[in-house]
Amino acid sequence: MTDLEPAAMTVVRLDKKGDFAEWRAAARHLLAQHIPPHQVDWRGPDNDMSLFGDQLGAAPIRQEKAEGRAPTISLPRELVDMADHIICHRSADVPARLYRLFWRVQADRYLLGRKTDDDVHWARKMVKNISRDIHKMHAFVRFRHLGVGDDGRENYAAWFEPEHLTLRLGAPFFQRRFSGMNWAIITPDARAIWDGQRLVMGEGGQRDDVPDHDVVEQQWRAYYGAIFNPARVKISAMRSEMPKKYWHNLPEAQDIASLLAGAEQRVAMMQAAEHQTPNKRTEKWQKNAQAALADVLGGAGDGLDAPENLEQLGRSLDQCRRCSLHCAATQAVRGEGPVDAALMMVGEQPGDQEDLAGRPFVGPAGQLLTEMMAQNGLTRSDIYMTNAVKHFKFQPRGKMRLHQRPTAGEIDKCRWWLDLERQMVRPKFIITLGATALRGVLGPKGKLADLRGQVIPLSDGAVLFPTIHPSYLLRLPDKEKAAEERAMFAADLRRAAQHLAAAGVG
Ligand code: SF4
């Protein structure tokens, strides 16, 4: 070849769109053969024509990429993870641009740290787009009940239209969440099937493959109608969290227009009713509170007025002698946040720093929680934050005070205070963090392992989202496991944020 002759192009034909393994094998072969990006012509299953035209001679490598072991090429783990996401993007130039990134990283190991570089900037933007698409899938897939299968397990199916080819990455979330039932998620490009043992990917399908209606849909619509608060509607937040393009797959979306249309009238009715009718629930607990408070305070409460607001409740809390935890703790730690908060977050108990400061969630776990809430659509200042147990339980060890988990009896005794807070704040949503908080709200009814990720209607009309306590994330020694658990916790918070936004209170 002379300098004047064009270099031969290498054509790579990919059989499937969004298949990372296939693309990676091809890319590794190209790198091993030192073929630069401008000499590679990437073609997909539905673009047999070259992205750059067929004017140059071609020297296909197709069989090599599909057979035998891919040569070993050392690549930064971060780039491989990013590429696994980016390949799911529908843009036709993704295989070529990704390969250029892989090629350049061979010569510059620090390339990914150069945020102003065009290719790096592009890659990070693509990862964000794909992560957002996966997040939407987690939020907006709605399963239809198909009945009980021969194996005695419940069968469910869902139709979903992601913007990109993200089912492969989105499906493991559903495997973890719904491992106890058989399900299939069908998209136009692929389907994911879980049979209790294996998660299998298959061909795409059509909307008709999944029934339009079922019993669960009626329950979901009833639930949505019940939690919809017309006085707190924020249409812009609702639209951004629940874009219109997903509405046709959401049973509750059928009701949004009529709920919004009647919102103004319902607000007026609610305001009128509030002025005319005393709240029956408030009256009932106020009637019983005096006697119960005297009981709780072990005599010290005789003659005290029942707490009528959170301030009074805080003062009474300091005098509680109902269990022995008050003996060693510095002070009872009351909840904090808006009295009319739509969301209440319940933790376990105050930790060492909370006990000294007299405020909830100010220690390391609280800081992590605050940071993750902000990243996942929840604003701490809008939330009423409290604990299931109000005094710090610990074991002295030298100068340290080591956290000890409260017993079931201590949680049950302290529930009286938590119930009062719930009656005063009347949150629409409650997030419980950890098993102690779950017991504080539900009593001995359910295990966190069974209930995590579920949306549980409570008898007072609130909706419960059980998840783990953030201190669990700080205790995990294994980095990979910690990252996985952190991602799951973030998904739990996002899910709650989406429910709030959908109810117009986010
Ligand atoms: Fe009272 Fe709860 Fe403190 Fe026990 S932990 S003394 S029940 S406030």
Residues whose N, C-alpha, C, O or C-beta is under 5 A from the ligand:
A	BS01	SF4	L317 C320 R321 R322 C323 L325 H326 V389 K390 H391 E410 K413 C414
